[in-house]
Amino acid sequence: MNIPGYLRRIGLPDLIDAPVTAGNLRDLHVAHIEKVPYEALNIWLGRPTTVDPLESAERIIGGRGGYCFHLNGAFSELITALGYDVTRHVGGVQGRNEQPNVSANHLVLTVRGLPSADNPGGEWLVDLGLGDALHEPIPLIAGTYRQGPFQYVLRPSEVAPGGWRFDHDPSGSFVGMDFSPESADISAFEEMHRHLTTSPTSGFVRVASVARRDASGVDLLRGLVLSRVGTGAHSVTIDTARDYYAALADVFHLPLDDVSAPEKDKLWRRLHEAHEAFLAGGDGAPSPGGAAGA
């Protein structure tokens, strides 16, 4: 992995030789979540991806984002290379009216060995792949945690013995997420990745979704509907291709420099057709949210 290039991508080139601390982990998490968007536009562009963390990292370094398998997979490689003790876990995100599960539709990270004043045990939940949820790591300790306008609850899981349950804020795009305590190989997510990127029932296939979290809320783009949750809340429908690509670049730091003009034209036509189907009552309706695309 190109570690210097990755750190430049998230605006922290000086952390390449920084000590392994809880504070530096927080800085890495916050910088990544604010600069690398949650997105699955390659599905709509007809560009297959894998769950290979190094492939995901190269794509991120090149200016793109990804969803949980890509973002958490690449980040786990980055911080492992920087000296952090990282474990990958199988998780399950649940949308509204879904039962808690560990379905492997989510990749979760924990980091240990980093004690701090608020976390003497030194184990942290690290998650860049929930779309509109965590802005920074939280202690792997049962409790209530507020980050900006959102309040989260972390508690023992009722479906994964020895695992954990993350309850999202009621305003969030999904209800919660459970994850198992065991370490997981990246191959554990390959089958679900195929489903999420190809199945007509997948939220990612049904709706082109982009999200970017910051300290005061989250910006969301679902189809052609651009909205803000948190400080400065608003919602607007984008009418032109020019405005759509300007929003990607300006709001989500996603200029799509790797996408040709003909590809952009084709993508816009697909998005517009899906929006018209949504207005007509078809199946192109925006999903409940970013991470709920799973």
N, C-alpha and C positions, 0 to 999 in steps of 0.2 A: 504494500500500500504506500502511496505517496503521502506520508505523514505531513511534511511541510505544506504540500498543496492543500490537504484537507483542512489544516489549521488556518491557512490563509482564506479558504472558502468561508469559514465561520468567523473570520475576523480576529483570531487569537494566535497569530504566528509566534508570539513570545512564549507560549506555554509548552513549546516543544521540549524544553529542558526543565520545566517547572516541577516542584515537588508534588508528590501524590498526596493530596489533602482533600478533605470534604469541601473546602471553599473553592478549590480549583475544579473539582468535579461539578459543583454548582455552576461555575462560570462556563464550563464546557457545555453543560446541558442547556443553560439559558441561551447562549450564543447560537447553538445548533437549532433549537426550537424556533428562534426568532428569525433566522436567516435561511433555513432549509425548509421549504414548504412540505406539508403533507399533501401528496397528490398521486393520482393514478391515471394521468392523461395518456400515458403510453398505451393503455388499453384502447382508448379512443383513436389513437394514432395508428393502431395496428402494429405495434412494436412489442413483441413478446419479451418478457423479462424472466429472470430466475430469482431464487432466494440466496444466491451466492453473495456473501457479504462484500467480497472484494469487487465484484461486478457492480454492486450497489454503490460502493464507495467511489468508484471511478465515475459513475453517473452523477453522483452528488458533487464531486470535485469539478465536473464539467458544467455545473450550473443547474442541475435538475434536483428533484426531491424524490419522494417515494411514499409508500405506505408502511405499515408497521414492520413487515419482514425486511424491507429495504433500510428504513431509517434506524431501527434498533439493531439490525444485523451489522450495518456499516459502523454505527457508533460503538458497538461492542468491540469491533476490531480496532478502532481508533484508540479507545481508552485502554484496551489491553496492551497495545503497543506503547502507550505512555506509562504503563506500570500499574494500572488498576486491576484489582481482583474481581473479575466480572463472571457472572453466571447467567446463562440463557434459560428461560423457563417456558413451558407450554401454557398458554392462557386462552381464555374464552371471553370475548366481548358479547354482551347481551343488549339488544335493542328493546324497545318497549314491547311488552306482552311476550317476552321470551324468558324461559327459565334459566337460572344460573347453570353454567356448564364450563367445561374445559375442552373446547372443541378444536383447539389448535388454530382458530382463526386469528390468534394474536400471539406475538412474540414479546415476552417480558424480560427485562434485565434487572438483576440485583447486583449491587457492589458492596463488598464488605471490607473490613479493616480500616475504616475511616471514622474514628470517634470524633465527636464534637460536643459542644456544650448541651445541645438539645438531643443528642443521640449518642450516649456513652457506649452503647453496644457497637456502633460503627457500621451497621448494615443499612443500606438504602434501596428504596424502590426508584428505579431509573426508567423513564418511559417517554420516548419521543414520538411514539406511534399511535397515540390515542386521538389525534386530530385536534380536539378542542379542550383537552384536559390538562395534564401537568405542565407547568411552566418551569419548574425546577424539581430536583429530587426531593422525596420525603422520607423521613426515617421509617424503617421497616418495624414500626411499633404501632400497635393498635391505638387509634385516636382519631381526632377530627383535625383537619388541616385546611387553612384558608390560603388561597393564592389569588390575589386580585379579587374579582367579583365572585369567584367560585369557592364553594366549600366542599371538601371531600372527606370521606370516612374510610379508614383502613381498619379491617377487622379479620379475624380468622375465617377462612372459607368454610362453608357448609357442604361443599361438593368436592373439594380437593383436600383430603386429610393432610394436615400439616402445612397446607398452603394458605393463601391470603385472598381476601375479597376487597376490591376497590369499588366504593360506591361513588358515582359521579354526582355532581351538583344537579338538582332538579331541572335546571335550565339547560343541561348539557344534551349532547346529541345521542347519548346512549345511557342506559341505566347503570350498568356496572360491569366489572371484569373480575374473573377469578383466575388464579394461576397456581399450578402445582409447585411443590417445593423442590422437586428433582431437577437436576441439570439436564438440558435438552440439546441434542445435536441439531444443527440447522436443517438437516434432512427431515426432521419431524414435521416441517411446515410445507414440504414440497407439494403434497397432495392437495392441501387446502389452498395453496397459492394457485394451483391450476384451476380449482373451482372458482376462486374469487376473481380470476382474470379472464375466465371464459364462459362461465355459466350465465344463462339469461336471467337467473334469479339473483345473481350477485348485485349488491348495491353499486359496486364500482362499474359494472357493465351497464347497469340501468341509468346511472347518473354520473356525469363527469364532475368530480368533486375535488376541491382544493381548500386547504385550511392553513392558517398561520397564527399561532398563539403569540401573544406578547404579555407584558406585565398587567395590563388593564383589561384584557379581554381576548377575543378571537375574531379574525376575519374569515368568512366562509364564502365560497363560490360554488353553488350547486346548480349545474346546468348554466343558465344565464341569470340566475338570481344571486346578486352580491349582497351580503348582509354582514352586519357587525353585532356581536353579542358582547355586552359589557359597556364600558365607557364609550359614549358616542354611538349608541345603538341606532341602527338604521337598516333599511332594506330597499334595494332598487333593482329593477330588471334592466339588463344590458341590451341595447338595441342594435348595435353594429359590431362588426368584426374588429374594427379599429379600437373601439372602447373595450372590447373583451381582452384583446392582447395588451392594451395599455394597463388594464386592471391587473392582469397577471404579472406584468413587469413592475408596476408601481406599488401595488398592495402586497403581493406575494413574493417579490424578488424572483420572479420566474419569467425571464425574457424569452425563453424557448429559442435560444440562439442555435440550438442543434436541429431545429425544425425548419424545413424549406418553405418558401412562400406557397407553392402548390399544396404542400401538406397542411399548411395553416388554412388555406381556402377550403380544403376538404373537411378539416376538422370543424370549421365554422358552420359549414352546411349541415353536418351531422348534428351539431349542437342546436342549430336553429330548428331543424326538423324534429328533434326530440322535444324542444320547448313547445312547438306547435302541437305535437301529440299530447303533451301535458295539458295544454289549454283546452284541447278537445276532449279531455277525459281519458286519454290513453294510458299506456304504461310508462311514459317517460317522466313521471312525477319525481321531483327532487326527493332524495332519501331523507330519513330523519337526521342524518348528520355524517360528519367525516368518518370517524372510526366505526360508525354503525354500518358502513358499507360492507363490513364483513358479514 
